[in-house]
Amino acid sequence: MPGSPSPSTAVRCPEGARVYQVGGAVRDRLLGLPVTERDWVVVGATPEGMRAAGFRPVGREFPVFLHPETGEEYALARTERKVGRGYHGFTFHAAPEVSLEEDLARRDLTINAMAEDAEGRVIDPYGGRADLERRQLRHVSPAFREDPVRILRLARFAARFASLGFRVADETLGLCREMVADGEVEALVPERVWQEVSRALMADAPSAFLRVLRDCGALAVLLPEVDALFGVPQRADFHPEIDTGEHLCLALDRAARISDELPVRFAVLVHDLGKGVTPAEELPRHRGHEERGVPLVDGVCQRLRVSNDCRDLARLVTRYHLQAHQAPQLRPATVVRLFESMDAFRKPERVSRFIAACEADARGRAGLADSDYPQGRYLEAAFTAARAVVARPFVDQGLKGPDIADAVHQARVRSVAGIREEWRQ
């Protein structure tokens, strides 16, 4: 059966051990999805026996080994026990007497707690197959509450499988709310939060990630700047959806259709943070939200230790997305200064990313998902023209230092002016 362990894989394990394919590979095969990674559990073996069979140990906290030929991970069956707060507050017990069912019991969701033996038989002690059919994300046991990372994983799976109709079981969402109330989420380390956020942003429906976190109260703890956007009104003539949080969800899902680059999607996630701190007396207008948003973006990036490429693009999109929407109406000098502010002539890849994020913002509005975004094409044409200007001719004229920079700038302005004239015809 496709997806089942191969005989050559099984015989390499210690004598008497039983090998099972587990987790996502079993789940995805049953869903008819491509299987990209395979994980294995070995029951009835010891670390010494695995090393003697040629497996290379890599696990620091519990016994995990790499297969000598395939490089795939083989973990000894284990149980775990909560001994402290947060993600690291666990002890693990791996021994030959630990059963497959005990190993599967420590997993987060029933759809991830299935195994498959060498003959392709599915072992499903916790109802994962039925939950696949019901399109339900449900926790395996009350032990779910012991690890706050599971809330993030749950929300990420909701984003990944939203297009298939999956929803979070009511009892699981209730358990997540209890975990948030108990303060477990506050113990999450920044690196792990960013890891799960970044993976969720790359899912088909990132908005589902935000909605699950918000429904259980975790969004207010982990990303309070994003949570603050929900319920904040905007002008209906620009935003028919009115609610800023709803706009964000629409823009994120549109970004998932436009770009497969994480910096673009992260920039969309945080581009409107400034609207969450607009003075109440100014609503539903948000004058100056671009400038107000940049320090908030910096705060999120510093707190979660966001990668530099994501942070840099997010700051640019936050500060300049309204200029992008108005690009064909801007003076050529303003457009060139926009490119200079982006350091685009040294880092040209920023321009396409910037445009993609701004397009997602413009199209992330009720009824406008399929609208055109000619501003993007204009900015691309303007940048191509401006980038074609080089310094050499001005050096050859004998200009020095700042005079060269000024001459290049003015030539770029003239090039963009030519594009604008073409654009208007």
C-alpha positions in Angstrom: 0.0 0.0 0.0 1.4 3.5 -0.8 2.8 5.2 2.2 3.5 2.0 4.2 7.0 1.1 5.5 9.2 -0.7 3.0 10.6 -4.1 4.0 14.2 -2.9 3.6 13.5 -0.1 6.1 11.9 -2.5 8.6 14.7 -5.1 8.6 17.3 -2.6 9.5 15.8 -2.0 12.9 16.8 -4.2 15.9 15.5 -7.7 16.0 12.1 -7.9 17.6 11.4 -4.2 17.2 8.2 -3.1 15.4 8.3 0.0 13.1 5.3 2.2 12.3 4.8 5.2 10.1 3.1 7.9 12.2 1.6 11.3 12.2 1.3 13.6 9.2 2.3 11.1 6.6 -0.6 8.8 7.6 -3.0 11.8 7.9 -2.1 13.3 4.5 -2.3 10.0 2.7 -5.8 9.4 4.0 -6.7 12.9 2.9 -5.3 12.2 -0.6 -2.6 14.9 -0.2 1.0 14.6 -1.2 3.2 13.1 1.5 6.4 15.1 1.7 7.9 13.9 5.1 7.7 10.6 6.9 8.2 10.0 10.6 8.6 6.6 12.2 8.1 5.2 15.7 10.0 2.1 16.8 8.4 0.0 19.5 10.4 -2.6 21.5 13.9 -1.2 20.9 16.6 0.4 23.0 19.0 3.2 22.1 21.9 0.7 22.1 20.1 -1.6 19.7 19.4 1.2 17.3 23.0 2.3 17.3 24.1 -1.3 16.7 21.8 -1.5 13.7 23.5 1.5 12.1 21.1 4.3 13.1 22.7 7.7 14.0 21.4 9.3 17.2 20.3 13.0 16.9 17.8 13.5 19.7 19.0 15.5 22.8 15.8 15.3 24.9 14.6 11.9 23.8 15.9 9.1 21.6 15.6 10.0 17.9 17.7 8.4 15.2 18.4 8.9 11.5 18.1 5.9 9.2 21.5 5.1 7.7 20.2 5.1 4.1 17.1 7.3 3.9 18.0 9.9 6.5 14.4 9.8 7.8 13.8 10.1 11.6 13.0 7.1 13.7 11.9 7.8 17.3 11.7 5.3 20.1 8.1 5.0 21.5 7.9 7.2 24.5 5.6 8.8 27.0 5.9 12.2 28.5 5.0 13.9 31.8 4.4 17.5 32.7 6.7 18.8 35.4 6.8 22.5 34.8 5.2 25.4 32.9 5.5 26.1 29.2 6.9 24.3 26.2 10.0 22.9 28.0 8.3 21.7 31.1 8.3 17.9 30.3 10.1 14.8 31.1 10.2 11.8 28.7 10.3 8.1 29.2 11.4 5.9 26.3 11.7 2.1 26.9 11.0 -1.1 25.0 7.8 -1.7 27.1 6.2 1.6 25.9 3.4 0.6 23.5 2.4 2.3 20.3 -0.9 3.3 21.8 0.9 5.0 24.7 3.1 6.9 22.2 0.2 8.0 20.1 -1.7 9.2 23.2 0.8 12.0 23.8 0.1 13.6 20.4 -1.9 16.7 20.0 -4.8 16.0 17.6 -6.6 12.8 16.8 -5.8 13.2 13.1 -2.1 13.2 14.0 -2.4 10.2 16.3 -2.7 7.5 13.7 0.0 4.9 12.7 0.5 2.5 9.8 2.3 -0.8 10.0 4.4 -2.6 7.4 1.3 -4.2 5.8 -0.4 -0.8 5.4 -2.9 -1.3 8.2 -3.9 1.9 10.0 -3.8 1.8 13.8 -6.3 4.4 15.0 -6.9 4.1 18.8 -8.3 7.7 19.3 -10.7 8.2 16.4 -8.5 10.2 14.0 -10.0 8.6 10.9 -13.5 9.5 11.9 -12.4 13.1 12.6 -10.9 13.3 9.2 -14.2 12.3 7.7 -16.0 14.8 10.0 -13.4 17.5 9.1 -12.8 18.1 12.8 -9.7 19.1 14.7 -10.0 17.5 18.1 -7.5 16.9 20.9 -6.5 13.4 21.8 -6.7 13.7 25.5 -6.8 16.2 28.4 -3.0 16.1 28.3 -3.3 18.5 25.3 -3.5 21.3 27.9 0.0 20.6 29.2 1.7 22.1 26.2 0.8 25.6 25.1 2.5 25.1 21.7 -0.4 22.9 20.9 -2.7 26.0 20.7 -0.5 27.4 18.0 -0.3 24.1 16.2 -4.1 23.7 16.3 -4.5 27.2 14.8 -1.9 26.4 12.2 -3.7 23.2 11.2 -6.9 25.2 10.9 -5.2 27.5 8.5 -3.7 24.6 6.5 -6.9 22.6 6.2 -9.5 25.5 6.0 -10.0 24.9 2.3 -11.0 21.3 3.1 -13.7 22.4 5.5 -11.9 21.6 8.8 -13.1 23.3 12.0 -12.0 23.1 15.6 -14.1 20.9 17.9 -16.0 22.9 20.5 -14.5 20.9 23.4 -10.9 21.5 22.0 -11.6 25.3 21.7 -12.9 25.3 25.3 -9.7 23.5 26.5 -7.6 26.2 24.8 -9.6 28.9 26.5 -8.8 27.3 29.9 -5.1 27.1 29.0 -5.1 30.8 28.1 -6.9 31.6 31.4 -4.3 29.6 33.3 -1.4 31.6 31.9 0.2 28.8 30.0 0.4 30.8 26.7 2.5 33.4 28.5 5.3 30.8 29.0 5.9 30.3 25.3 9.4 31.2 24.1 9.6 33.8 21.3 11.4 31.5 18.9 8.7 28.9 19.0 5.9 31.4 18.6 7.6 32.9 15.5 8.2 29.4 14.1 4.5 28.6 14.3 3.4 32.0 13.2 5.6 31.9 10.1 4.5 28.4 9.2 0.8 29.5 9.6 1.3 32.5 7.4 2.5 30.1 4.6 -0.8 28.1 4.8 -3.6 28.5 2.3 -5.8 30.4 4.7 -3.7 32.4 7.2 -6.8 34.2 8.5 -8.0 30.9 10.1 -4.9 30.9 12.2 -5.8 34.4 13.6 -9.5 33.5 14.1 -8.7 30.4 16.2 -6.2 32.2 18.3 -8.6 35.1 18.8 -11.5 32.7 19.6 -9.6 31.2 22.5 -8.0 34.4 23.7 -4.4 33.5 22.7 -4.1 36.3 20.1 -4.5 39.0 22.8 -1.5 37.4 24.6 0.8 36.6 21.7 0.0 39.4 19.2 -2.0 42.1 21.1 -1.3 44.6 18.4 -3.1 42.4 15.9 -5.9 41.5 18.3 -6.5 45.2 18.8 -7.5 45.7 15.2 -10.7 43.6 15.5 -13.7 45.9 16.2 -11.9 49.0 15.0 -14.1 50.7 12.3 -12.8 52.1 9.0 -14.5 54.3 6.4 -17.0 52.2 4.5 -16.3 54.0 1.2 -12.8 52.6 1.3 -13.4 49.5 3.3 -16.9 47.9 2.8 -16.1 45.3 5.4 -15.6 48.3 7.9 -13.9 46.2 10.6 -10.1 46.5 10.5 -9.6 43.0 11.8 -11.9 41.6 9.0 -9.9 43.6 6.5 -6.7 42.1 7.8 -8.1 38.6 7.4 -9.2 39.3 3.8 -5.8 40.8 3.0 -3.9 37.9 4.5 -5.9 35.3 2.5 -5.4 37.4 -0.6 -1.7 37.6 0.1 -1.7 33.8 0.1 -2.9 33.8 -3.4 -0.6 36.5 -4.6 2.8 35.5 -3.1 4.5 32.5 -1.7 7.1 34.5 0.1 7.0 34.8 3.9 8.2 38.5 4.1 5.2 39.5 1.9 2.7 37.7 4.1 4.2 38.9 7.3 4.2 42.5 6.0 0.5 42.2 5.3 -0.1 40.8 8.8 1.3 43.9 10.5 0.7 46.6 7.9 -2.2 48.3 9.6 -1.1 48.0 13.3 -1.3 51.8 13.5 -5.1 51.7 13.1 -5.3 49.9 16.5 -4.1 53.0 18.3 -6.1 55.6 16.4 -7.7 58.0 18.9 -11.4 57.2 19.3 -12.5 60.7 18.4 -10.9 60.4 14.9 -12.6 57.2 14.0 -13.5 55.9 11.4 -10.6 57.9 9.8 -7.1 56.8 10.4 -4.9 59.8 9.5 -1.2 59.0 10.2 -1.7 55.3 10.9 1.2 54.5 8.7 3.7 56.4 10.9 2.1 55.2 14.1 2.3 51.7 12.9 6.1 51.5 12.4 7.1 51.5 16.1 4.4 48.8 16.7 5.9 46.7 13.9 9.3 47.1 15.5 7.9 46.0 18.8 6.4 42.8 17.4 9.6 42.0 15.5 11.8 42.5 18.5 9.5 40.5 20.8 9.2 37.5 18.5 12.7 37.8 17.1 11.4 38.0 13.6 13.9 37.6 10.8 15.5 40.7 9.3 14.0 40.3 5.8 10.5 40.0 7.2 11.0 43.0 9.6 12.5 45.3 6.9 9.8 44.7 4.4 7.1 45.0 7.0 8.4 48.4 8.1 8.4 49.6 4.4 4.9 48.3 3.7 3.5 49.8 6.9 5.0 53.2 6.2 4.4 53.5 2.5 1.4 51.3 1.4 -0.8 54.4 0.9 1.8 55.9 -1.4 1.7 52.7 -3.4 -2.1 52.9 -3.8 -1.7 56.5 -5.0 1.5 55.9 -7.1 0.2 57.0 -10.6 -0.9 60.3 -9.0 2.3 61.0 -7.1 4.9 63.4 -8.5 7.9 61.6 -10.1 10.2 62.9 -7.5 8.1 61.4 -4.8 8.1 58.0 -6.5 11.9 58.1 -6.8 12.2 59.0 -3.1 9.9 56.0 -2.4 12.4 53.7 -4.2 15.3 55.4 -2.4 13.6 54.9 1.0 13.3 51.2 0.2 17.0 51.0 -0.7 15.6 49.5 -3.9 18.5 50.3 -6.2 20.7 48.1 -4.0 18.0 45.6 -3.1 15.7 45.5 -6.2 13.9 42.3 -4.9 12.2 44.6 -2.4 10.1 46.3 -5.1 8.2 43.2 -6.2 7.7 42.1 -2.6 6.5 45.6 -1.6 4.1 45.7 -4.6 2.7 42.2 -3.8 2.0 43.2 -0.1 0.3 46.5 -1.2 -1.8 44.6 -3.8 -3.0 42.2 -1.1 -4.0 45.2 1.1 -5.9 46.8 -1.8 -7.7 43.7 -2.8 -8.3 42.5 0.8 -11.6 44.3 1.0 -15.2 43.0 0.8 -16.1 42.6 -2.9 -12.7 43.7 -4.2 -10.8 40.4 -4.1 -10.6 40.1 -7.8 -10.2 43.8 -8.6 -7.3 45.1 -10.7 -4.2 46.7 -9.2 -2.7 48.9 -11.9 -0.7 50.8 -9.4 1.6 47.7 -9.1 2.3 47.7 -12.9 3.0 51.5 -12.7 5.5 51.1 -9.9 7.2 48.2 -11.8 7.5 50.3 -14.9 8.7 53.3 -13.0 11.3 51.3 -11.1 12.6 49.7 -14.3 13.1 53.1 -15.8 14.7 54.6 -12.8 17.0 51.6 -12.3 18.3 52.0 -15.8 20.0 55.3 -14.8 23.6 54.7 -13.8 26.3 56.9 -12.4 29.0 56.4 -15.1 28.0 59.2 -17.5 28.1 61.7 -14.7 31.5 60.5 -13.5 32.7 60.9 -17.1 31.4 64.5 -17.0 33.7 65.2 -14.1 31.2 65.4 -11.3 32.3 64.4 -7.8 30.7 63.0 -4.7 27.3 64.5 -3.8 27.0 66.1 -7.2 27.0 62.6 -8.8 24.3 61.4 -6.4 22.2 64.5 -7.1 22.6 64.1 -10.9 21.6 60.4 -10.7 18.5 61.3 -8.6 17.4 64.0 -11.1 17.9 61.7 -14.0 15.8 59.0 -12.3 13.1 61.6 -11.7 13.0 62.5 -15.4 12.8 58.8 -16.3 9.8 58.3 -14.0 8.2 61.4 -15.5 8.5 59.9 -18.9 6.7 56.7 -17.6 4.0 58.8 -16.1 3.4 60.6 -19.4 3.1 57.2 -21.1 0.8 56.0 -18.4 -1.6 58.9 -18.9 -1.9 58.5 -22.7 
